[in-house]
Amino acid sequence: MSRNKSLRLHEVIGVLNSLYPPALAEDWDNVGLQVGVSDTLIDKILICLDAEESALAQAEACAAQLVISHHPLIHRPLRRLTPADETGRVLFRAIRKNIAIVSLHTNLDRAADGLNDWLAGRLGLEQVVPLERMPGGDLIKLVVFVPAGHETLVMDALFAAGAGQIGAYDRCSFRVFGTGSFRPGSDTDPFIGRQGEAEEVEEYRLETILPQGLVGKVVGRMLKAHPYEEVAYDLVPLQNARHDVGLGRIGRLPQPLAVEEFFALLKQRLGLTTLRSAGPVAGEVSKIAVCGGSGASLFAEAQRQGADCLVTGDVKYHDAQRARSEGLLLIDAGHFGTEHLMVAGLAEKLRVVAADRQLPLEIIEMKTESDPFTLV
């Protein structure tokens, strides 16, 4: 996409979905559009952790037409919509001011170059991989048959639409040369051959891979680039586990640190004054697992992969008991403490994408949010 005029909301959502596919979200999650009109023109976007009244006020002040929050404004089906609670007040205000709200939640958590990668990067971890990899079922293999001489044009269109990404590699494909056959019907306008005459054509079989959420976009671009009026292609569901996406991340510090030194590093890098920890505080840590928000459920996986420590938020009493009894250092850096960096991370990501694709979008960071907990 290369343009210099304002984008419609549905186009911005298409960009977001290509980066952070909704298919990556947990089944219980409510990601994507929370409120808004699809043809609204968007040129300013406000990024925040929570779509609260303060976020709407800042969006109004800076004339942003779209708020992108991490936590969904609508977590559960609404039984009523009134200004008696904050969700209702935010929705009424957004509708009155024509401000759209979109949530990137567990799809942002799981995605490559998403929240957990940013958290791992903030701590300086190396050799980072997903802690709990995404199960199969999200990937599609696309096979298309293209006349010789047009294979590069079609493949470039597929790649431009987001196909061909495998882990840190892009433009991944396979091609093989062969012979295709067909006979155009009486009401056709064939690119090659004549009506009613059997034809054999030198063709390439092209294969690539894409997430389920990009099927519509990729196929649309392919059909536009393909010279045939009737394109032969297959979409094959795959059960391959995703190696580039999943909950949490695990990696290594550049060099081992004493536990107290790691505490100090965490506070400094995440802007915290306090931490809670359970488990061993003697010795050193090197292999670190992280999960923004609430990730204590990944304790066993972190332990299985040999982590010295799991950094997350929302640690419960029995989680701490388990850490103490099983000897894995568990650090609670807070839900806000492990997620607020998504504002800067997503803003930077969207600025890069906007520059690369020549999209006229101004990205604004909300910098006044704070942890709802107060230490007393």
Stockholm file with secondary structure:
# STOCKHOLM 1.0

chainA/1-376         MSRNKSLRLHEVIGVLNSLYPPALAEDWDNVGLQVGVSDTLIDKILICLDAEESALAQAEACAAQLVISHHPLIHRPLRRLTPADETGRVLFRAIRKNIAIVSLHTNLDRAADGLNDWLAGRLGLEQVVPLERMPGGDLIKLVVFVPAGHETLVMDALFAAGAGQIGAYDRCSFRVFGTGSFRPGSDTDPFIGRQGEAEEVEEYRLETILPQGLVGKVVGRMLKAHPYEEVAYDLVPLQNARHDVGLGRIGRLPQPLAVEEFFALLKQRLGLTTLRSAGPVAGEVSKIAVCGGSGASLFAEAQRQGADCLVTGDVKYHDAQRARSEGLLLIDAGHFGTEHLMVAGLAEKLRVVAADRQLPLEIIEMKTESDPFTLV
#=GR chainA/1-376 SS CCCSSCEEHHHHHHHHHHHSCGGGSCTTCCCEEEECCTTCEESEEEEEEECCHHHHHHHHHTTCSEEEEEECSCCSCCSCCCTTSHHHHHHHHHHHHTCEEEECCHHHHHSTTSHHHHHHHHTTCEEEEEEEEECSSSEEEEEEEEETTCHHHHHHHHHHTTCCCBTTBCSCCEEEEEEEEECCCTTCCCSSSCTTCCEEEEEEEEEEEEEGGGHHHHHHHHHHHCSCSSCCEEEEECCCCEEEEEEEEEEEEEEEEEHHHHHHHHHHHHTCSCCEEESCCSSEEEEEEEEEEECGGGHHHHHHTTCSEEEEECCCHHHHHHHHHHTCEEEECCHHHHHTTHHHHHHHHHHHHHHHHTCCCEEEECCCCCCSCCCC
#=GC SS_cons         CCCSSCEEHHHHHHHHHHHSCGGGSCTTCCCEEEECCTTCEESEEEEEEECCHHHHHHHHHTTCSEEEEEECSCCSCCSCCCTTSHHHHHHHHHHHHTCEEEECCHHHHHSTTSHHHHHHHHTTCEEEEEEEEECSSSEEEEEEEEETTCHHHHHHHHHHTTCCCBTTBCSCCEEEEEEEEECCCTTCCCSSSCTTCCEEEEEEEEEEEEEGGGHHHHHHHHHHHCSCSSCCEEEEECCCCEEEEEEEEEEEEEEEEEHHHHHHHHHHHHTCSCCEEESCCSSEEEEEEEEEEECGGGHHHHHHTTCSEEEEECCCHHHHHHHHHHTCEEEECCHHHHHTTHHHHHHHHHHHHHHHHTCCCEEEECCCCCCSCCCC
//
